[in-house]
Amino acid sequence: MKRIVLIMISLFSAAVISACSAIQNNIDSTDNENIIPQDIEITLWTFPVGNWGNPTTVSNLISAFQMEYPNIHVSVEYLNYENGDAKIDAAIADGNAPDLILEGPERLVANWGEKGLMVDLADLWNAESANKVYDNIREACRHSGGAYYEFPICMSAHCMAINYDMFAAAGALQYIDEETHTWTTEDFIKAVSALVAYGQEHVGVVYCKNQSGDQGTRALVNNLYGGSFTDDAHTCYTIDSEENIKALELLYDLEGITFEPTAAALDEVSMFCNKELAMSFCWNVSIEISQTINNPNLDFEVFPMAFPTDSGNLKLQGGIWGFGIFDNQDAERIEAAKTFIRYMAESDTQYTRTVRATTYWPVRDIDNIYINDMLMTEYSIFMPHMDDYYQITKGWTQARAAWWQMLQKIGDGMEVSEAVKAFPRYFGEE
């Protein structure tokens, strides 16, 4: 049976740390020079970034903050990805945008920052701890105009997964590096062929019903032959490269891999967990935790894998999440919001609690915060391979839609070269 005990220990440990943060003062936090001299109320709106979508966890974190800064009162609004953007847009239109927002650069930098709605957080980046933030994360939080519209908290790199038991039965384990969780494009092809010969008709599917889980299909295609989704400067989309065309043609022609225009990412995950597929292209640690706990049919060993690459230069897609501040033209509220970010991010002690509440990984150089958690340590092997965060390229929302629509066309029989060339290199205003 899969490692349920380890996962339950992981969840219990996170809960204990969150609870402890409610009763322990942050003795390593920023000096009291940033304390607001009078009572002030600020609002925090948070998307469900791990347990930052859990009211109990967030309440514990805020209680600890308010023990340190009793004059700053924080109210929280919990958003979801179905209607969260609409709620924020409505609040902006009404002149009632939240003070703090927890999300990623594609919203904070490329959307609201691009529209001039966010506060430049450059002063927060002067802290010693900020100098330890990884360069690719720093660049993702910085607008092309130079302003920092996000202060990052956590990151995660998405991967894929295989049914280890099925691979073993098919003699396909010889095609993966079990120590590094990597494989080459050639070995990926051999593994798929071995599984088909074993009798597994459906090895993997390129799901493309909508944009859900599209980070998996993008990384799969880009890694196979060293392609890219955008240029290095994030000025245009490069789907029509020879490398990407070659990868898409391989997937379309490879027996055992099918394009499924009617399948969404959750459908693919379900098929994998029910042993209808030998591999999933939409995977990460959060999915494993949820599926192991909630799916009674998951009775095989899930083995997380990097996407196959022919060059060895692995480029994983990932997420970055952090805080931004809407410019509500109130200097005291802005300073109070910055004080909140400093508290959550500057000291290693509190920063560890803040990150563990996300169930993701730190964005800066710090000791392993999951040292006693075997599951999180296993998945940490993918973090160094997180590639350029191109989701801040202009027209990103339109590009995401164009991606799955292009895959649908291929799945419906359109020639790859024709479908790819129809993908715009540039998008207009969203």
C-alpha positions in Angstrom: 0.0 0.0 0.0 1.2 3.5 -0.7 2.9 5.5 2.0 -0.2 6.6 3.8 1.6 6.7 7.2 4.2 9.1 5.9 1.6 11.4 4.5 -0.4 11.5 7.7 2.8 12.3 9.6 3.4 15.1 7.1 0.0 16.6 7.6 0.2 16.2 11.4 3.6 17.9 11.5 2.3 20.9 9.4 -0.7 21.2 11.7 1.5 21.2 14.8 3.8 23.9 13.5 0.8 26.0 12.5 -0.7 25.7 15.9 2.5 26.5 17.7 2.9 29.7 15.7 -0.3 31.0 17.3 1.3 30.9 20.8 5.0 31.7 20.2 6.2 35.2 19.7 8.5 35.7 16.7 11.6 36.7 18.6 13.6 36.9 15.4 11.2 39.3 13.6 11.8 42.8 12.3 12.6 45.5 14.9 9.7 47.3 16.4 10.5 50.4 14.3 7.8 49.3 11.8 5.0 49.1 14.5 2.0 51.2 13.5 1.4 53.9 16.1 -2.3 53.5 16.2 -4.9 50.8 15.6 -5.4 50.1 11.9 -7.3 47.5 10.0 -6.1 45.8 6.8 -7.6 43.1 4.6 -5.9 40.0 3.3 -7.4 38.1 0.4 -5.8 34.7 -0.2 -6.2 32.1 -2.9 -6.0 28.5 -1.7 -2.2 28.2 -1.7 -1.8 25.0 0.4 -3.2 25.6 3.9 -3.3 29.3 3.3 -6.8 28.5 2.2 -7.5 26.9 5.5 -9.1 29.3 8.0 -7.7 27.5 11.1 -4.1 27.6 9.8 -4.4 31.2 8.7 -6.0 32.2 12.0 -3.1 30.7 13.9 -0.6 32.6 11.8 -2.4 35.9 12.1 -2.9 35.4 15.9 0.9 35.1 16.2 1.4 38.2 14.1 -1.0 40.2 16.2 0.7 39.2 19.4 3.8 40.9 17.9 1.8 43.8 16.4 -1.4 44.3 18.4 -2.3 47.5 16.7 -2.6 45.9 13.3 -5.9 44.0 12.8 -6.1 41.7 9.8 -9.3 40.4 8.3 -9.2 37.6 5.8 -11.2 36.7 2.7 -10.8 33.2 1.3 -10.9 33.0 -2.5 -11.1 30.1 -4.9 -9.9 29.8 -8.5 -13.5 29.5 -9.9 -14.6 33.1 -9.0 -11.7 34.7 -7.2 -10.6 36.8 -10.1 -14.1 38.1 -10.6 -14.4 39.0 -6.9 -11.2 41.0 -7.0 -12.1 42.7 -10.3 -15.4 43.8 -8.7 -13.6 45.0 -5.6 -11.2 47.0 -7.7 -14.1 48.6 -9.7 -15.8 49.5 -6.5 -12.6 51.1 -5.0 -12.5 48.4 -2.3 -9.5 46.3 -3.4 -7.9 44.3 -0.5 -4.7 45.6 1.0 -2.9 42.3 0.8 -3.3 39.5 -1.8 -1.6 36.1 -1.8 -1.1 34.6 -5.3 1.4 34.3 -8.2 3.3 36.6 -10.6 0.9 36.0 -13.5 -1.7 37.9 -11.5 0.3 40.2 -9.2 2.9 41.2 -11.8 1.6 40.5 -15.3 -2.0 41.5 -14.6 -2.7 43.9 -11.7 0.9 45.2 -11.7 0.8 45.8 -15.4 -2.3 47.8 -14.9 -0.6 50.0 -12.3 -2.8 48.8 -9.4 0.0 47.4 -7.1 2.5 49.0 -4.7 6.2 48.7 -5.6 7.8 46.5 -2.9 11.4 47.3 -3.8 12.1 48.3 -0.2 11.2 44.8 1.1 13.8 43.4 -1.3 16.6 45.3 0.6 16.4 42.9 3.6 19.3 40.4 4.0 16.9 37.5 3.7 15.7 38.7 0.3 19.2 38.5 -1.1 18.9 34.7 -0.7 15.9 34.5 -3.0 16.7 32.4 -6.1 17.4 34.6 -9.2 14.7 33.1 -11.4 12.1 33.7 -8.6 13.3 37.3 -8.1 13.0 38.0 -11.9 9.4 36.6 -11.9 8.4 39.0 -9.2 9.8 42.1 -11.0 7.8 44.0 -13.7 9.6 44.8 -16.9 9.5 48.5 -15.8 11.6 47.6 -12.7 9.1 47.6 -9.9 8.6 44.6 -7.7 5.0 43.8 -7.4 5.3 40.6 -5.5 7.3 39.4 -2.5 7.6 35.6 -2.9 7.0 33.1 -0.2 6.9 29.6 -1.7 7.4 27.6 -4.9 6.6 24.2 -6.3 7.8 22.3 -9.4 5.3 20.2 -11.2 6.3 16.7 -12.4 4.8 13.6 -13.8 4.3 10.1 -12.2 4.5 6.5 -13.2 2.8 3.3 -11.9 5.9 1.7 -10.5 4.3 -1.7 -10.1 3.1 -1.7 -13.7 6.6 -0.6 -15.0 8.2 -3.4 -13.0 5.8 -6.0 -14.4 6.4 -4.7 -18.0 10.2 -4.7 -17.6 10.3 -0.9 -18.1 12.1 0.1 -14.9 15.3 -0.3 -16.8 14.4 2.9 -18.7 14.3 5.2 -15.7 16.9 6.5 -13.3 15.4 5.6 -9.9 17.9 7.7 -8.0 17.4 11.0 -9.8 13.9 10.3 -11.0 14.9 11.3 -14.5 14.9 9.6 -18.0 15.8 10.4 -21.5 13.4 10.9 -24.4 14.8 7.7 -26.0 14.1 5.7 -22.8 10.6 7.2 -22.5 9.8 5.9 -26.0 11.2 2.5 -25.0 9.3 2.4 -21.8 6.0 3.2 -23.6 6.7 0.5 -26.1 7.4 -2.0 -23.4 4.2 -1.2 -21.6 2.2 -1.6 -24.8 3.9 -4.9 -25.5 3.0 -5.9 -21.9 -0.7 -5.3 -22.8 -1.2 -1.8 -21.4 -3.1 -0.3 -24.4 -3.4 3.2 -22.8 -0.1 4.3 -21.4 -0.6 8.1 -21.2 -3.0 10.7 -22.5 -2.4 14.3 -23.6 -5.5 15.8 -21.9 -6.8 19.0 -23.5 -10.4 19.6 -22.6 -9.5 22.9 -20.9 -6.5 24.8 -19.4 -6.6 22.8 -16.1 -3.2 21.1 -15.6 -1.7 22.6 -18.7 1.6 23.0 -17.0 2.0 19.2 -17.5 1.4 19.1 -21.2 3.6 22.2 -21.8 6.5 20.7 -19.8 6.1 17.4 -21.6 6.3 18.9 -25.1 9.0 21.4 -24.3 11.3 18.9 -22.6 11.2 16.1 -25.1 13.4 17.9 -27.6 14.5 21.1 -25.9 11.8 23.4 -27.0 10.4 26.4 -25.2 7.1 28.1 -24.7 8.4 31.7 -25.0 11.6 33.5 -25.9 14.0 34.3 -23.1 12.9 37.9 -22.9 9.2 36.9 -22.6 8.2 39.0 -25.6 6.6 36.3 -27.7 5.5 32.7 -27.8 7.6 30.1 -29.6 5.3 27.2 -30.0 6.1 26.9 -33.7 9.7 25.9 -33.1 11.1 22.8 -34.8 11.7 21.2 -31.4 8.1 21.6 -30.3 6.8 20.3 -33.7 9.0 17.3 -33.4 7.8 16.6 -29.8 4.1 16.9 -30.7 4.6 14.6 -33.7 6.3 12.1 -31.6 3.4 12.1 -29.0 0.8 11.9 -31.7 2.5 8.9 -33.5 3.7 7.0 -30.4 1.5 3.9 -29.8 0.2 4.0 -26.3 0.0 7.8 -26.1 -3.2 9.5 -27.3 -4.6 13.0 -27.5 -7.9 13.3 -25.6 -9.8 16.5 -26.4 -12.6 15.5 -24.0 -10.4 14.7 -21.1 -9.4 17.3 -18.4 -6.5 17.0 -16.1 -8.6 15.6 -13.3 -9.9 12.9 -15.6 -6.3 12.0 -16.4 -5.3 11.8 -12.8 -8.4 9.7 -12.0 -7.6 7.3 -14.9 -4.0 7.0 -13.6 -5.0 6.3 -10.0 -7.5 3.7 -11.2 -4.8 2.0 -13.2 -6.3 2.7 -16.6 -3.0 4.6 -17.4 0.6 3.7 -16.7 1.6 7.4 -16.2 0.3 10.8 -15.4 1.5 14.0 -16.9 -0.3 16.1 -14.3 1.3 15.4 -11.0 2.8 17.0 -7.9 3.1 16.4 -4.2 -0.3 17.9 -3.4 -2.0 15.6 -5.9 -0.3 12.6 -4.3 -1.3 13.6 -0.8 -5.0 14.1 -1.8 -5.2 11.0 -3.9 -3.5 8.8 -1.4 -6.0 9.9 1.3 -9.1 10.1 -0.8 -8.8 7.4 -3.5 -9.4 3.9 -2.2 -8.3 2.4 -5.5 -4.8 3.7 -5.3 -3.1 0.4 -4.3 0.1 0.7 -6.3 3.3 2.6 -5.7 3.3 6.1 -7.3 6.8 7.0 -8.4 7.2 10.7 -9.2 9.3 11.4 -12.3 10.7 14.3 -14.2 9.6 14.8 -17.8 11.8 13.0 -20.3 14.4 15.1 -22.1 16.9 14.4 -24.9 19.5 17.0 -23.7 19.6 16.4 -20.0 18.7 20.1 -19.5 15.5 19.5 -17.5 13.0 22.4 -17.5 10.1 21.9 -15.1 7.2 24.2 -14.8 6.3 25.4 -11.4 4.3 27.8 -9.3 5.5 30.8 -7.3 3.2 32.3 -4.7 3.7 35.4 -2.5 2.2 38.6 -1.3 1.3 41.7 -3.2 -0.2 45.0 -1.9 -2.9 46.9 -3.8 -2.3 50.6 -3.9 -5.3 51.9 -2.1 -3.7 55.4 -1.6 -3.5 54.9 2.2 0.1 55.2 3.4 -0.6 53.8 6.9 -2.4 50.7 5.5 0.4 50.1 3.0 3.0 50.3 5.8 0.9 47.9 7.9 0.7 45.5 5.0 4.4 45.7 4.5 4.9 45.0 8.2 2.8 41.8 7.8 5.0 40.6 4.9 8.2 41.4 6.8 6.9 39.4 9.8 5.9 36.4 7.6 9.1 36.4 5.5 12.2 37.9 7.1 13.2 35.7 10.0 14.1 32.1 9.2 12.0 30.9 12.2 8.8 32.5 11.1 9.5 32.1 7.4 9.7 28.3 8.0 6.3 28.4 9.6 4.9 30.5 6.8 6.2 28.2 4.1 5.2 25.0 5.8 1.6 26.4 5.9 1.7 26.5 2.1 2.8 22.8 1.9 5.3 23.9 -0.7 9.0 24.8 -0.7 11.1 27.9 0.2 12.0 30.4 -2.5 15.3 31.2 -1.0 18.5 29.4 0.2 17.6 27.9 3.5 18.1 24.6 5.3 15.7 21.8 4.4 12.5 22.6 6.3 11.1 19.2 5.7 14.1 17.2 7.0 11.9 14.8 8.9 9.3 14.5 6.2 10.2 11.7 3.7 7.5 12.6 1.2 8.3 16.2 0.9 12.0 15.4 0.8 11.4 13.0 -2.0 9.6 15.7 -4.1 12.3 18.3 -3.2 14.5 16.6 -5.8 12.6 18.5 -8.5 12.9 22.0 -7.1 16.4 22.7 -8.6 15.0 22.0 -12.0 12.3 24.7 -12.0 12.7 26.7 -15.2 12.1 30.2 -16.3 8.7 31.5 -15.1 7.4 32.6 -18.5 3.8 33.0 -17.2 4.4 36.7 -17.0 4.6 37.1 -20.8 2.1 39.5 -22.3 -1.1 37.8 -23.4 -0.7 34.9 -21.0 -4.4 34.2 -20.4 -4.9 34.1 -24.2 -1.9 31.9 -24.7 -3.2 29.3 -22.2 -6.4 29.1 -24.1 -4.6 28.8 -27.4 -2.5 26.0 -26.1 -5.3 23.5 -25.2 -7.2 24.5 -28.2 -4.2 23.7 -30.4 -3.8 20.3 -28.7 -7.5 19.7 -29.4 -7.0 20.4 -33.1 -4.1 17.9 -33.2 -6.3 15.3 -31.3 -9.0 15.8 -33.9 -6.6 15.0 -36.7 -5.1 18.3 -37.8 -1.5 18.1 -39.0 0.8 19.2 -36.2 2.7 21.7 -38.4 -0.6 23.3 -39.4 -1.9 23.5 -35.8 1.3 24.9 -34.4 1.7 27.6 -37.0 -1.8 28.8 -36.2 -0.6 29.6 -32.6 0.1 33.3 -32.5 3.5 34.5 -31.5 2.1 37.7 -30.1 -1.2 38.5 -28.4 -2.9 41.8 -28.1 -4.3 43.4 -24.9 -6.3 41.0 -22.8 
